[in-house]
Amino acid sequence: MNIFRRLFNIGKAEAHSAIDKMEDPIKLTEQGIRDMKKDLDKSLEALAQVKAMAIRANNDKEQYTSKAEDYQNKAMLILKKAQNGDLDMAEADRLAKEALIKKEEATNHITRTTEEAERFNKSVAQLEKNVSEIKSNISKWENELKTLKARVKVSNATKNLNKQMAEIDSSSTVSMLERMKEKVQQEEALAEAYGDIANESKSIDEELDAIVDTTEASAMSDLEKLKKQLGMDNKDKEV
């Protein structure tokens, strides 16, 4: 069937060329399944029509068989009536002959309808086989499509991940890390420098305070002022 050839040609050069042109294999498979379902509908319609003709042929065969038997019986009854004296022998012969002619015609129809029924029955068997094969292939390809979709998802995820990894420039990454390292080292050195400056300022103040006790000098000055207010300064000097 054409649909099978189209699907199986996926593995041939034409299909490879289509895939190389970035045609989506999932869409190709889905289209193939849709085509198979259309063929299935057509096969089912043809099967129904041929079955109807086979049924019609079988029914005709039974009717003609019944008629042949009926004409045979009528010819025998007519002859019996003539034998019994109930019917003129010449008339009986004429009527019996006509009945036998009708019987022969019915017999010929039996032969014809029998051949037709056999032919139609063979066609029905072949169409049923085709329908079964199409259904089996549809089921197979639908399962293949599910597997293909799952594989595509995995491959796309893997491809995207690999693409991201590939787009990462190792040299630029190393350069960026080196700049970050240099920046951190610079900040650390700057912090250390500020610490040294703070320590230097503190050390000078401590050295100055060690030489000149401003607190004691201030207290002595205040003491002198207080004594002066109390008049104790002159007395001390006189003594």
C-alpha positions as CSV (number, residue, x, y, z in Angstrom):
1,M,0.0,0.0,0.0
2,N,1.2,3.5,-0.7
3,I,1.1,4.6,3.0
4,F,3.4,1.8,3.9
5,R,5.8,2.7,1.2
6,R,5.7,6.4,2.4
7,L,6.5,5.4,5.9
8,F,9.1,2.8,5.2
9,N,10.8,5.3,2.9
10,I,11.8,7.3,6.0
11,G,14.8,5.0,6.1
12,K,15.7,5.7,2.5
13,A,17.7,8.5,0.9
14,E,14.7,10.8,0.2
15,A,13.7,10.7,3.9
16,H,17.3,11.3,5.0
17,S,17.5,14.3,2.7
18,A,14.3,15.6,4.3
19,I,15.6,15.1,7.8
20,D,18.9,16.8,6.7
21,K,16.8,19.8,5.7
22,M,15.7,20.1,9.3
23,E,12.2,18.7,8.8
24,D,10.7,17.5,12.1
25,P,10.7,13.7,12.2
26,I,7.9,13.9,14.8
27,K,5.7,15.8,12.3
28,L,6.6,13.4,9.5
29,T,5.6,10.5,11.7
30,E,2.3,12.2,12.8
31,Q,1.5,12.9,9.1
32,G,2.2,9.3,8.3
33,I,-0.2,8.1,11.0
34,R,-2.9,10.5,9.8
35,D,-2.4,9.1,6.3
36,M,-2.7,5.5,7.6
37,K,-5.9,6.4,9.4
38,K,-7.3,7.9,6.2
39,D,-6.4,4.6,4.4
40,L,-8.0,2.7,7.3
41,D,-11.2,4.6,6.8
42,K,-11.2,3.9,3.1
43,S,-10.4,0.2,3.7
44,L,-13.3,0.0,6.2
45,E,-15.6,1.6,3.8
46,A,-14.5,-0.8,1.0
47,L,-14.8,-3.7,3.4
48,A,-18.4,-2.7,4.3
49,Q,-19.3,-2.4,0.6
50,V,-17.8,-5.8,-0.4
51,K,-19.4,-7.5,2.6
52,A,-22.7,-6.1,1.6
53,M,-22.2,-7.5,-1.9
54,A,-21.2,-10.9,-0.5
55,I,-24.3,-10.9,1.7
56,R,-26.4,-10.0,-1.3
57,A,-24.8,-12.8,-3.4
58,N,-25.4,-15.3,-0.6
59,N,-29.0,-14.2,-0.2
60,D,-29.6,-14.4,-4.0
61,K,-28.0,-17.9,-4.0
62,E,-30.4,-19.0,-1.3
63,Q,-33.4,-17.5,-3.1
64,Y,-32.5,-19.1,-6.4
65,T,-31.9,-22.4,-4.7
66,S,-35.3,-22.2,-3.2
67,K,-36.9,-21.3,-6.5
68,A,-35.1,-24.2,-8.3
69,E,-36.5,-26.6,-5.7
70,D,-39.9,-25.0,-6.0
71,Y,-40.0,-25.4,-9.8
72,Q,-38.8,-29.0,-9.4
73,N,-41.6,-29.7,-7.0
74,K,-44.2,-28.0,-9.2
75,A,-43.1,-30.0,-12.3
76,M,-43.5,-33.2,-10.2
77,L,-46.9,-32.2,-8.9
78,I,-48.1,-31.4,-12.4
79,L,-47.0,-34.7,-13.7
80,K,-48.7,-36.5,-10.8
81,K,-51.9,-34.7,-11.5
82,A,-51.7,-35.9,-15.1
83,Q,-50.9,-39.4,-14.0
84,N,-54.0,-39.4,-11.7
85,G,-56.2,-38.1,-14.6
86,D,-56.7,-34.7,-13.0
87,L,-54.9,-32.9,-15.8
88,D,-54.5,-33.4,-19.5
89,M,-51.2,-35.1,-20.2
90,A,-50.3,-32.7,-23.0
91,E,-51.0,-29.7,-20.8
92,A,-49.2,-31.3,-18.0
93,D,-46.1,-31.9,-20.2
94,R,-46.2,-28.2,-21.3
95,L,-46.5,-26.9,-17.8
96,A,-43.9,-29.3,-16.4
97,K,-41.5,-28.3,-19.2
98,E,-42.0,-24.6,-18.4
99,A,-41.3,-25.3,-14.7
100,L,-38.2,-27.2,-15.6
101,I,-37.0,-24.4,-17.8
102,K,-37.5,-22.0,-14.8
103,K,-35.7,-24.5,-12.6
104,E,-32.7,-24.4,-15.1
105,E,-32.7,-20.6,-15.1
106,A,-32.7,-20.6,-11.3
107,T,-29.9,-23.2,-11.3
108,N,-27.8,-21.0,-13.6
109,H,-28.4,-18.1,-11.2
110,I,-27.3,-20.4,-8.4
111,T,-24.0,-21.1,-10.2
112,R,-23.5,-17.4,-10.9
113,T,-24.3,-16.2,-7.4
114,T,-22.2,-19.0,-5.9
115,E,-19.2,-17.8,-7.9
116,E,-19.9,-14.2,-6.9
117,A,-20.3,-15.0,-3.3
118,E,-17.0,-16.9,-3.3
119,R,-15.2,-14.0,-5.0
120,F,-16.7,-11.5,-2.7
121,N,-15.9,-13.6,0.4
122,K,-12.2,-13.8,-0.8
123,S,-12.2,-10.0,-1.2
124,V,-13.7,-9.6,2.3
125,A,-11.0,-11.9,3.8
126,Q,-8.3,-9.8,2.0
127,L,-9.8,-6.5,3.1
128,E,-10.1,-7.7,6.6
129,K,-6.5,-8.7,6.6
130,N,-5.5,-5.3,5.2
131,V,-7.6,-3.5,7.9
132,S,-6.0,-5.6,10.6
133,E,-2.6,-4.8,9.2
134,I,-3.3,-1.1,9.0
135,K,-4.6,-1.1,12.6
136,S,-1.5,-3.0,13.8
137,N,0.7,-0.5,12.0
138,I,-1.1,2.5,13.4
139,S,-0.7,1.1,16.9
140,K,2.9,0.3,16.2
141,W,3.7,3.8,14.8
142,E,1.7,5.5,17.6
143,N,3.9,3.7,20.1
144,E,7.0,4.6,18.1
145,L,5.8,8.2,18.1
146,K,5.5,8.2,21.9
147,T,9.1,6.8,22.1
148,L,10.3,9.3,19.6
149,K,8.8,12.2,21.4
150,A,10.4,11.1,24.7
151,R,13.8,10.7,22.9
152,V,13.4,14.1,21.3
153,K,12.8,15.7,24.8
154,V,15.9,14.0,26.2
155,S,18.0,14.9,23.2
156,N,16.8,18.5,23.2
157,A,17.5,18.8,26.9
158,T,21.0,17.2,26.4
159,K,21.6,19.4,23.4
160,N,20.6,22.6,25.2
161,L,22.8,21.7,28.1
162,N,25.8,20.8,25.9
163,K,25.2,24.0,24.0
164,Q,25.3,26.1,27.1
165,M,28.4,24.3,28.2
166,A,29.9,24.8,24.7
167,E,29.1,28.5,24.8
168,I,31.0,29.0,28.0
169,D,34.4,30.3,26.9
170,S,37.0,28.7,29.2
171,S,39.5,31.5,28.6
172,S,37.0,34.2,29.4
173,T,35.9,32.4,32.5
174,V,39.5,32.0,33.7
175,S,40.1,35.7,32.9
176,M,37.0,36.7,34.8
177,L,38.0,34.6,37.8
178,E,41.5,36.2,37.7
179,R,40.0,39.6,37.6
180,M,37.8,38.7,40.6
181,K,40.8,37.3,42.4
182,E,42.8,40.5,41.7
183,K,39.9,42.6,42.9
184,V,39.7,40.7,46.1
185,Q,43.4,40.9,46.6
186,Q,43.2,44.7,46.0
187,E,40.4,45.1,48.5
188,E,42.3,43.0,51.1
189,A,45.5,45.1,50.5
190,L,43.5,48.3,50.8
191,A,41.9,47.1,54.1
192,E,45.4,46.3,55.4
193,A,46.7,49.7,54.4
194,Y,43.9,51.4,56.3
195,G,44.6,49.2,59.3
196,D,48.3,50.2,59.2
197,I,47.4,53.9,59.0
198,A,45.1,53.5,61.9
199,N,47.7,51.7,63.9
200,E,50.4,54.3,63.0
201,S,48.1,57.2,64.2
202,K,47.3,55.4,67.4
203,S,51.0,54.6,68.1
204,I,52.0,58.3,67.7
205,D,49.3,59.4,70.1
206,E,50.4,56.8,72.6
207,E,54.1,58.0,72.3
208,L,53.0,61.7,72.8
209,D,50.8,60.8,75.8
210,A,53.6,58.8,77.3
211,I,56.0,61.8,77.2
212,V,53.5,64.5,78.1
213,D,50.8,63.6,80.6
214,T,48.2,66.2,79.6
215,T,45.9,64.9,82.3
216,E,48.4,65.5,85.1
217,A,49.4,68.9,83.7
218,S,45.8,70.0,83.5
219,A,45.2,68.9,87.1
220,M,48.2,70.9,88.3
221,S,47.0,74.0,86.5
222,D,43.6,73.6,88.1
223,L,45.3,73.1,91.6
224,E,47.3,76.3,91.2
225,K,44.2,78.3,90.2
226,L,42.3,76.9,93.2
227,K,45.2,77.8,95.6
228,K,45.4,81.2,94.2
229,Q,41.7,81.8,94.8
230,L,42.2,80.7,98.4
231,G,45.2,82.9,98.9
232,M,47.3,79.9,99.6
233,D,49.9,80.7,97.0
234,N,51.4,83.7,98.8
235,K,51.5,81.9,102.1
236,D,53.4,79.1,100.6
237,K,55.9,81.4,99.2
238,E,56.4,83.4,102.5
239,V,57.1,80.3,104.3
